[in-house]
């Protein structure tokens, strides 16, 4: 059975920190979730028809050859009225999502801050550090069109960025990540249980955690494991820690730290080091540094695991590379295009992993399918927002 609509916003889980939407605010998210689904399933394929039917023939006629790379396709497609129409809708949907989530968070900021303090004050599982500066590559733009990005504060000590991020996930993904938007984390739990049945890591490190939606499931799945989540953004760490405490993940610590220099962690002190949809937000200088630091703190026999969208390669058609690049040029993701063209395997080898230790696999979000029906493969593919990821991993030689 094909499901043409997203689940209703009423299906989103209301944990103790979740911002409470009003009737109209919930209705806006319902509209945006279904609007995004409509753009992916109905309007999106029109881009390929425009390319095949108009743009490519015109390009060949003008140049006497087909496009050499995704950038030539982008320049040609940006002149096509259908693609311009679709891009405008897609950009506006993200701005509307951010406006609605921010409105919800700011309207009840006093209450959200108070609830957060109840879970945060006096607990050593939240460690903030004022000396940690926001990297320039993070501060330069409002990532995902999010006002102030992850680091923005309306006032010192607030949680508005985390609250906005949390409540709007549903609209961006059309509900594909489940009631707690943690389908990626649930997928990690499912994957490791199949890959290493019975394995219990001593310590897990999650780099670039934001509000911790992908690490809380791992912390709950391994209650005897010490789990550490790091980020440079204090507002999302405050919110994420309180959220994790409210969900029962008491073995999970949130630490403000730049992963380019994790000197506070000893060599070989973690059995699992991971990122989830984080590498594409890193500069070309920061990314290899972070992977090197991850390798340093990873214990022999330990796992490094990166969830991302697939890298561009000769096997990926140029048109697909172009459409996957949309966020880089239209949704304030400045490193998306360059990162997905990097040789991640080569970087991991340079870091110290033997080539034969590196593997690639696929991971699909795990959700309650009675509420959040699983789409068929390829149905509603949104090239960067679908709940299916490509994973790059390696086991460090013992």
Buried (B, 14 or more C-beta within 10 A) or exposed (E): EEBEEBBBBEBBEEBEBBBEBEEEBBBBBBBBBBBBBBBBBEBBEBBEEBBEEBBBEEBEEEEEEEBEEBBBBBEBBEEBEBBEEBBEBBBEBBEBBBBBBBBBBBBBBEEBBEBBBEBBEEBEBBBBEEEBEBBEBBBEBBBBBBBBBBBBBBEEBBBBBBBBBBBBBBBBBBBBBBBBBBBBBBBBBBBBEEBEEEEEBBBBBBBBBBBBBBBBBBBBBBEEBBBBBBBBBBBBBBBBBBBBBBBEBEBBBBBBBBBBEBEEBEEBBBBBBBBBBBBBBBBEEBBBBBBBBBBBBBBEEBBBBBBBBBBBEEEBEBBBBBBBBBBBBBBBBBBBBBBBBBEBBEBBBEBBBEEEBBEEEEBBBBBBEEEBBBBEEEEBBBBBBBBBBBBBBBBBEE
